[in-house]
C-alpha cells in the first residue's frame, strides 16, 4: 500500500497508475502507438479463446460472436489511425513557430471503467482504445465472476500493457482515487431510458419487419438499443404482423439451440413468463424463450418496462399524432425528447456494447470519440480583438478613449432587408416547413419517413 496525494492508502498497482499518469508518458504519441500494437497482438493471439469464452458466457450465435469481435477489433484500428505523428509534431511546435494553439488537448488523466456485462469484450476494448488514443492511463473493474471473458481479460491485458498506465482491479477503489479519475460506468443507464420504434403506413413493411425482428431478438434481446416497444399504424398493422411472424420464426430457427445456455438476467419471474397472465395482451407467435405480443391495453405495465429478453411488443396507433401522444404520456413528460433517432433503418452496430452516455454526440466511426476522454488546454500567442479593446480601455483612461471605443458598437444593427408588408415570404415559409419536417423526423415522427427507431427518456 502507498499513500496518494490525499494521504489515503492505495494498492500498489493503483499507486503505479497515479505515478504513471503524473509522469506524462501517455502524452507521447509513439508510446501510445506501441501500446496499441501490444494490445492488438495480444487479442489476436488469443482470439479463438475469446470467441469461445463469449459464446460460453452469453449463448450468442456464431454470427453474433463474430460481429462483436469484428467491431471490437475495428475500434482498435480506428483509434490507432487517429494517431497522426505529423500533426502531433505540428501541434507541439505551433507556439515555437509563432502560431496559436487554440485547439490543444491532452488526456484527462486516468480513465476508470465499470463495464457493461452486455457484450463485455467489445465494451471494454471500445473504451480502452479510445482512452489510450486520447493519452490516458486506464483502470478497468473486473470482479471475480464465473464469466470466462472477464477471466481472460484479467489474465491477458495486465501482462500485455504497461503496468504504469494500465491496471485491472477486482474491487472498487476508495473515493479519493475515483475523484481523481474520469469514471465511466456502462452499468448506470437509468431504467426509464427506453427505445421506441414507430412504423408508419408509408414504411417499407418488409424491411421494417426484418430490421426490428433482428434488433429485438439478437444478443438475447439485451442491447440497450433493442426496441422496447414498436408502435404500428392501424392501417398496416395486420400486414406487419404477418411479416413479423414470417421473419421471427425464420430468424430464430437459426440460433435458438443455445437459448437454454443463456444466463438468466436478475431474479424472479421474467416478463416473458408473465405474458400469459397479462391482461390486454395477445400472443401473436411464440417459441422456446421468445414471443411476439400485441399489447392492446395502454395501461399495461409492459408498455412502461425496459425489455431485456427475446420479447417483441407491438402496440397499435391510429396516426403519428397518436404516437406522439402515447410517447408523451408513457415515456416522457412534455415532448418526445429523443436522445438519438434513426430514420428508415436500425443501427445494427449499436446493438453491441453499452448505451452512449446521456447528451453525448453519436460518432458513427467509433463508440467513444477520443475527445470524450480529453480536456482542452489551449495556448494563445496572439491577442484577440476583445483583448485589444479591453487593453485599450484599461490602459488609456479618459472620456475620449471610451467614446472612441464605444462608438462602433452603439450604431444601429444592420437592417433586416425584408420586403415591406411581407413578414414571411414564400421561401421563408419553405424553410419553416422544411425545418418542421427535419425536427419531427429527428424525433422519429416525420410524415415522409416510413419507420423510425429512437432512444428517449
C-alpha positions as CSV (number, residue, x, y, z in Angstrom):
1,X,0.0,0.0,0.0
2,X,1.2,3.5,-0.8
3,X,-0.2,7.0,0.0
4,X,-1.7,9.2,-2.7
5,X,-1.8,13.0,-2.7
6,X,-4.8,13.0,-0.3
7,X,-2.9,10.9,2.2
8,X,-5.1,7.8,1.8
9,X,-3.6,4.4,1.1
10,X,-3.7,2.9,-2.4
11,X,-2.9,-0.6,-3.6
12,X,0.5,-0.7,-5.2
13,X,-1.0,-1.2,-8.7
14,X,-3.1,1.9,-8.4
15,X,-0.2,3.9,-6.9
16,X,1.8,2.9,-10.1
17,X,-1.1,4.2,-12.2
18,X,-1.1,7.5,-10.4
19,X,2.7,7.8,-10.8
20,X,2.5,6.9,-14.5
21,X,-0.2,9.5,-15.1
22,X,1.9,12.2,-13.4
23,X,5.0,11.4,-15.4
24,X,3.0,12.1,-18.6
25,X,4.3,9.2,-20.7
26,X,0.9,8.7,-22.4
27,X,1.2,12.2,-24.0
28,X,3.9,10.7,-26.2
29,X,2.2,9.6,-29.5
30,X,4.9,6.9,-30.2
31,X,4.3,5.4,-26.7
32,X,0.6,5.1,-27.5
33,X,1.3,3.5,-30.9
34,X,3.4,0.9,-29.2
35,X,0.7,0.1,-26.7
36,X,-1.8,-0.3,-29.5
37,X,0.5,-2.8,-31.2
38,X,0.8,-4.8,-28.0
39,X,-2.9,-4.7,-27.4
40,X,-3.8,-5.9,-30.9
41,X,-1.2,-8.6,-30.9
42,X,-2.4,-10.0,-27.6
43,X,-6.0,-10.0,-28.7
44,X,-5.2,-11.7,-32.0
45,X,-3.0,-14.4,-30.3
46,X,-6.0,-15.3,-28.0
47,X,-8.8,-14.6,-30.4
48,X,-10.2,-18.1,-30.6
49,X,-10.2,-18.3,-26.8
50,X,-12.1,-15.0,-26.6
51,X,-14.6,-16.2,-29.2
52,X,-15.3,-19.4,-27.3
53,X,-15.5,-17.5,-24.0
54,X,-18.1,-15.1,-25.4
55,X,-20.2,-18.0,-26.7
56,X,-20.0,-19.9,-23.4
57,X,-20.8,-16.8,-21.3
58,X,-23.7,-15.5,-23.4
59,X,-25.1,-18.2,-25.5
60,X,-24.8,-16.0,-28.5
61,X,-24.8,-17.4,-32.0
62,X,-21.5,-17.7,-34.0
63,X,-22.7,-14.8,-36.1
64,X,-23.3,-12.6,-33.0
65,X,-19.9,-13.6,-31.6
66,X,-18.2,-12.8,-34.8
67,X,-20.0,-9.4,-35.0
68,X,-18.9,-8.4,-31.5
69,X,-15.3,-9.5,-32.1
70,X,-15.1,-7.7,-35.5
71,X,-16.4,-4.4,-34.2
72,X,-14.1,-4.6,-31.2
73,X,-11.0,-5.1,-33.5
74,X,-12.3,-2.3,-35.7
75,X,-12.3,0.0,-32.6
76,X,-8.5,-0.7,-32.2
77,X,-7.9,0.1,-35.9
78,X,-10.0,3.2,-35.9
79,X,-8.4,4.7,-32.8
80,X,-4.8,3.8,-33.9
81,X,-5.5,5.5,-37.2
82,X,-6.3,8.7,-35.3
83,X,-2.7,8.9,-34.0
84,X,-1.2,11.2,-36.6
85,X,2.5,11.7,-35.8
86,X,3.0,14.6,-38.3
87,X,0.0,16.5,-37.0
88,X,1.1,15.9,-33.4
89,X,4.5,17.4,-34.1
90,X,2.9,20.4,-35.9
91,X,0.6,21.0,-32.9
92,X,3.6,20.7,-30.5
93,X,5.6,23.3,-32.2
94,X,2.8,25.8,-33.0
95,X,3.8,28.3,-30.3
96,X,7.5,28.0,-31.3
97,X,6.5,28.7,-34.8
98,X,4.6,31.8,-33.9
99,X,1.1,30.3,-34.2
100,X,-1.8,30.0,-31.7
101,X,-2.6,26.5,-30.4
102,X,-6.2,27.1,-29.6
103,X,-7.4,23.5,-30.0
104,X,-4.7,21.9,-27.9
105,X,-6.0,19.0,-25.8
106,X,-4.4,16.4,-23.5
107,X,-5.7,13.3,-21.9
108,X,-7.9,13.7,-18.9
109,X,-5.5,11.6,-16.8
110,X,-6.9,8.3,-15.5
111,X,-10.0,6.7,-17.0
112,X,-11.8,4.2,-14.7
113,X,-14.2,1.9,-16.4
114,X,-17.1,-0.1,-14.8
115,X,-18.0,-2.2,-17.9
116,X,-21.3,-3.4,-19.1
117,X,-21.9,-7.1,-18.9
118,X,-23.7,-7.0,-22.3
119,X,-21.0,-7.8,-24.9
120,X,-18.3,-7.3,-22.3
121,X,-15.4,-7.9,-24.7
122,X,-16.5,-5.1,-27.0
123,X,-17.5,-2.9,-24.1
124,X,-14.0,-3.0,-22.6
125,X,-12.0,-2.7,-25.8
126,X,-14.1,0.2,-27.1
127,X,-13.3,2.4,-24.1
128,X,-9.7,1.1,-23.7
129,X,-8.9,2.0,-27.3
130,X,-10.5,5.5,-27.1
131,X,-8.8,6.3,-23.7
132,X,-5.4,5.1,-24.9
133,X,-5.7,7.2,-28.2
134,X,-6.7,10.2,-26.1
135,X,-3.5,9.9,-24.0
136,X,-4.8,8.4,-20.7
137,X,-3.9,5.8,-18.1
138,X,-6.6,3.2,-17.7
139,X,-8.1,1.1,-15.0
140,X,-10.9,-1.4,-15.6
141,X,-13.0,-3.0,-12.8
142,X,-13.5,-6.8,-13.4
143,X,-14.7,-8.6,-10.3
144,X,-14.1,-12.3,-9.8
145,X,-17.1,-14.0,-11.5
146,X,-17.8,-17.1,-13.5
147,X,-17.6,-15.2,-16.8
148,X,-14.8,-16.5,-18.9
149,X,-14.4,-13.3,-20.9
150,X,-13.7,-11.4,-17.7
151,X,-11.2,-14.0,-16.6
152,X,-9.3,-13.8,-19.9
153,X,-9.2,-10.0,-19.8
154,X,-7.9,-10.1,-16.2
155,X,-5.2,-12.6,-17.3
156,X,-4.1,-11.2,-20.6
157,X,-4.3,-7.4,-20.6
158,X,-2.1,-6.7,-17.5
159,X,0.7,-8.9,-18.9
160,X,0.4,-7.1,-22.3
161,X,0.2,-3.4,-21.4
162,X,2.4,-1.1,-19.4
163,X,1.6,-1.6,-15.7
164,X,2.4,2.0,-15.0
165,X,-0.5,3.1,-17.2
166,X,-2.9,0.1,-17.2
167,X,-4.5,-2.0,-14.4
168,X,-7.3,-4.4,-13.7
169,X,-8.9,-4.2,-10.2
170,X,-11.4,-6.7,-8.8
171,X,-12.8,-4.3,-6.1
172,X,-13.7,-0.6,-6.3
173,X,-11.0,1.8,-5.1
174,X,-11.8,4.4,-2.4
175,X,-13.5,7.7,-3.3
176,X,-10.2,9.7,-3.2
177,X,-8.9,7.7,-6.1
178,X,-12.2,7.8,-8.0
179,X,-12.4,11.6,-7.6
180,X,-9.0,11.8,-9.4
181,X,-10.2,9.8,-12.4
182,X,-12.8,10.0,-15.2
183,X,-15.2,7.4,-14.1
184,X,-17.3,5.8,-16.8
185,X,-20.0,3.4,-15.7
186,X,-21.6,1.5,-18.5
187,X,-24.0,-0.1,-16.0
188,X,-25.7,3.1,-14.9
189,X,-28.2,3.6,-17.7
190,X,-31.4,4.6,-15.9
191,X,-34.3,2.1,-16.3
192,X,-36.5,4.9,-17.7
193,X,-34.4,5.1,-20.8
194,X,-36.2,3.2,-23.4
195,X,-36.0,2.6,-27.2
196,X,-39.2,3.1,-29.3
197,X,-39.7,2.2,-32.9
198,X,-42.5,3.7,-35.0
199,X,-43.8,2.0,-38.1
200,X,-45.9,4.4,-40.2
201,X,-48.2,3.5,-43.0
202,X,-45.6,4.8,-45.5
203,X,-43.0,2.3,-44.4
204,X,-41.4,-0.5,-46.4
205,X,-43.0,-3.0,-44.1
206,X,-40.9,-6.0,-45.1
207,X,-37.6,-4.1,-44.5
208,X,-39.0,-2.8,-41.2
209,X,-40.1,-6.2,-40.0
210,X,-36.7,-7.8,-40.8
211,X,-34.8,-5.0,-39.0
212,X,-37.0,-4.9,-36.0
213,X,-37.1,-8.6,-35.5
214,X,-33.3,-8.8,-35.6
215,X,-32.8,-5.8,-33.4
216,X,-35.2,-7.2,-30.8
217,X,-34.1,-10.8,-30.7
218,X,-30.4,-10.6,-31.4
219,X,-27.9,-10.8,-28.5
220,X,-30.7,-12.3,-26.4
221,X,-32.7,-9.0,-26.6
222,X,-30.4,-7.4,-24.1
223,X,-29.0,-4.5,-26.1
224,X,-30.0,-1.1,-24.7
225,X,-30.9,-0.1,-28.3
226,X,-33.2,-3.1,-28.9
227,X,-36.7,-1.6,-29.3
228,X,-38.8,-1.9,-26.1
229,X,-42.0,-1.2,-28.0
230,X,-42.9,-0.9,-31.7
231,X,-45.8,1.5,-32.4
232,X,-47.6,0.4,-35.6
233,X,-50.1,2.4,-37.6
234,X,-53.6,0.7,-37.6
235,X,-53.7,1.0,-41.4
236,X,-50.9,-1.5,-41.9
237,X,-50.8,-3.5,-38.6
238,X,-52.2,-6.8,-39.9
239,X,-49.8,-6.9,-42.8
240,X,-46.9,-6.0,-40.5
241,X,-47.9,-8.8,-38.0
242,X,-47.9,-11.3,-40.8
243,X,-44.4,-10.2,-41.7
244,X,-43.3,-10.3,-38.1
245,X,-44.5,-14.0,-37.8
246,X,-42.6,-14.9,-41.0
247,X,-39.3,-13.2,-40.2
248,X,-39.3,-14.0,-36.4
249,X,-39.8,-17.8,-37.0
250,X,-37.2,-17.8,-39.8
251,X,-34.6,-15.8,-37.9
252,X,-35.0,-17.6,-34.5
253,X,-34.9,-21.0,-36.0
254,X,-31.2,-20.4,-36.7
255,X,-29.9,-19.9,-33.3
256,X,-32.2,-21.0,-30.5
257,X,-30.4,-24.2,-29.9
258,X,-28.3,-22.1,-27.5
259,X,-31.2,-20.4,-25.8
260,X,-31.1,-22.7,-22.7
261,X,-27.4,-21.7,-22.1
262,X,-28.3,-18.0,-21.7
263,X,-27.8,-17.0,-18.0
264,X,-31.0,-15.5,-16.5
265,X,-30.9,-11.8,-16.0
266,X,-31.8,-11.0,-12.4
267,X,-34.1,-13.0,-10.2
268,X,-37.8,-13.6,-10.1
269,X,-40.3,-14.2,-12.9
270,X,-39.3,-12.7,-16.3
271,X,-41.7,-10.6,-18.4
272,X,-41.8,-13.4,-20.9
273,X,-43.1,-15.8,-18.2
274,X,-45.7,-13.3,-17.1
275,X,-47.2,-12.7,-20.6
276,X,-49.9,-15.4,-20.3
277,X,-51.3,-13.7,-17.2
278,X,-51.2,-10.1,-18.5
279,X,-54.5,-8.6,-19.4
280,X,-54.9,-6.8,-22.7
281,X,-52.1,-8.8,-24.4
282,X,-52.4,-11.1,-27.4
283,X,-49.6,-13.5,-28.1
284,X,-49.1,-13.4,-31.8
285,X,-46.5,-16.1,-32.1
286,X,-44.1,-17.7,-29.6
287,X,-41.5,-20.4,-29.1
288,X,-39.0,-21.6,-26.6
289,X,-37.6,-18.4,-24.9
290,X,-39.3,-15.9,-27.2
291,X,-42.6,-14.3,-28.2
292,X,-44.2,-11.6,-30.3
293,X,-47.0,-9.9,-28.4
294,X,-49.6,-7.3,-29.3
295,X,-50.2,-5.1,-26.3
296,X,-53.7,-3.7,-26.6
297,X,-54.1,-2.1,-23.2
298,X,-52.3,1.2,-22.9
299,X,-52.2,0.9,-19.1
300,X,-50.2,-2.4,-19.3
301,X,-47.0,-2.5,-17.3
302,X,-45.3,-4.0,-20.4
303,X,-45.6,-0.6,-22.2
304,X,-43.6,1.0,-19.3
305,X,-40.9,-1.6,-18.9
306,X,-37.4,-1.9,-20.2
307,X,-37.2,-5.2,-22.1
308,X,-34.1,-7.4,-21.7
309,X,-35.5,-10.6,-23.2
310,X,-36.5,-12.1,-26.5
311,X,-39.8,-10.4,-26.3
312,X,-41.1,-8.2,-29.1
313,X,-44.0,-6.0,-28.2
314,X,-46.2,-4.1,-30.7
315,X,-48.9,-1.5,-29.9
316,X,-51.3,0.0,-32.4
317,X,-51.6,3.7,-33.0
318,X,-54.1,5.5,-35.2
319,X,-51.7,8.1,-36.5
320,X,-48.4,9.9,-36.0
321,X,-50.2,12.3,-33.7
322,X,-51.4,9.3,-31.7
323,X,-47.8,8.0,-31.5
324,X,-46.8,11.5,-30.2
325,X,-49.5,11.4,-27.5
326,X,-48.6,7.9,-26.5
327,X,-44.9,8.7,-26.1
328,X,-45.8,11.9,-24.2
329,X,-48.0,10.1,-21.7
330,X,-45.9,6.9,-21.3
331,X,-42.3,7.8,-21.9
332,X,-41.6,11.5,-21.4
333,X,-43.3,14.4,-19.6
334,X,-43.6,17.1,-22.2
335,X,-42.3,16.1,-25.6
336,X,-40.5,13.3,-27.4
337,X,-37.0,14.2,-26.4
338,X,-35.2,11.6,-28.4
339,X,-31.5,11.4,-27.5
340,X,-30.9,9.7,-30.8
341,X,-33.2,8.9,-33.8
342,X,-32.6,6.6,-36.7
343,X,-34.8,7.1,-39.8
344,X,-35.8,4.1,-42.0
345,X,-33.2,1.8,-40.6
346,X,-32.0,0.1,-37.5
347,X,-28.4,0.8,-36.4
348,X,-27.2,-2.8,-36.1
349,X,-23.8,-1.8,-34.7
350,X,-25.4,-0.1,-31.8
351,X,-26.8,-3.4,-30.7
352,X,-23.3,-4.3,-29.5
353,X,-21.9,-2.6,-26.5
354,X,-23.3,-0.1,-23.9
355,X,-25.6,2.8,-24.4
356,X,-23.9,6.1,-25.1
357,X,-23.7,8.4,-22.0
358,X,-26.5,10.9,-21.9
359,X,-26.1,14.1,-24.0
360,X,-23.2,12.6,-25.9
361,X,-23.0,13.1,-29.7
362,X,-23.0,10.0,-31.8
363,X,-19.8,9.2,-33.7
364,X,-20.6,6.7,-36.5
365,X,-17.0,5.5,-36.7
366,X,-16.4,4.6,-33.1
367,X,-18.5,4.2,-29.9
368,X,-16.4,6.7,-27.9
369,X,-14.5,9.5,-29.7
370,X,-11.0,10.2,-28.1
371,X,-12.0,13.8,-27.2
372,X,-14.6,12.3,-24.8
373,X,-11.5,11.4,-22.6
374,X,-9.6,14.7,-23.2
375,X,-9.6,18.1,-21.7
376,X,-8.9,21.4,-23.5
377,X,-5.5,23.0,-22.8
378,X,-5.3,25.9,-25.4
379,X,-2.2,28.0,-25.8
380,X,-2.8,31.5,-27.2
381,X,0.1,33.6,-28.6
382,X,-1.8,36.4,-30.4
383,X,-4.1,38.9,-28.8
384,X,-7.8,38.6,-29.6
385,X,-9.9,41.6,-30.7
386,X,-11.6,41.6,-27.3
387,X,-8.2,41.7,-25.6
388,X,-7.2,44.6,-27.8
389,X,-10.4,46.5,-26.9
390,X,-10.1,45.8,-23.1
391,X,-6.4,46.7,-23.1
392,X,-7.1,50.0,-24.9
393,X,-9.8,51.0,-22.4
394,X,-8.0,49.8,-19.2
395,X,-4.6,51.3,-20.1
396,X,-5.8,54.6,-21.6
397,X,-8.3,56.1,-19.2
398,X,-10.2,59.1,-20.4
399,X,-13.5,60.1,-21.8
400,X,-12.2,60.4,-25.4
401,X,-10.8,56.9,-25.4
402,X,-14.0,55.4,-24.0
403,X,-16.2,57.2,-26.5
404,X,-13.9,56.2,-29.4
405,X,-14.1,52.5,-28.4
406,X,-17.8,52.5,-27.7
407,X,-18.7,54.4,-30.9
408,X,-18.8,51.5,-33.3
409,X,-21.0,49.4,-31.0
410,X,-23.8,51.9,-30.4
411,X,-24.5,52.2,-34.1
412,X,-27.9,50.6,-35.2
413,X,-27.7,47.0,-36.1
414,X,-27.9,46.1,-39.8
415,X,-31.4,46.2,-41.3
416,X,-33.4,43.0,-41.7
417,X,-33.5,43.6,-45.5
418,X,-37.1,42.4,-45.5
419,X,-39.6,43.4,-48.2
420,X,-42.3,45.8,-46.8
421,X,-45.6,44.2,-45.9
422,X,-44.3,40.6,-46.1
423,X,-43.3,39.2,-42.7
424,X,-42.9,35.7,-44.1
425,X,-42.3,35.2,-47.8
426,X,-42.6,32.2,-50.0
427,X,-39.0,31.0,-49.4
428,X,-39.1,31.7,-45.7
429,X,-42.3,29.6,-45.4
430,X,-40.5,26.9,-47.2
431,X,-37.6,27.0,-44.8
432,X,-40.0,26.9,-41.8
433,X,-41.9,23.9,-43.3
434,X,-38.6,22.1,-44.1
435,X,-37.4,22.8,-40.6
436,X,-40.5,21.3,-39.1
437,X,-40.1,18.1,-41.1
438,X,-36.4,17.9,-40.1
439,X,-37.2,18.4,-36.4
440,X,-40.1,16.0,-36.4
441,X,-38.0,13.4,-38.3
442,X,-35.3,13.8,-35.6
443,X,-37.9,12.9,-33.1
444,X,-39.0,9.9,-35.2
445,X,-42.3,11.5,-36.3
446,X,-41.6,12.7,-39.9
447,X,-44.6,12.2,-42.1
448,X,-42.4,11.3,-45.1
449,X,-40.3,8.7,-43.3
450,X,-41.5,5.1,-43.0
451,X,-40.2,3.8,-39.8
452,X,-38.0,5.1,-37.1
453,X,-36.1,4.0,-34.0
454,X,-35.5,6.5,-31.2
455,X,-33.8,6.5,-27.8
456,X,-35.9,8.5,-25.4
457,X,-36.1,9.2,-21.7
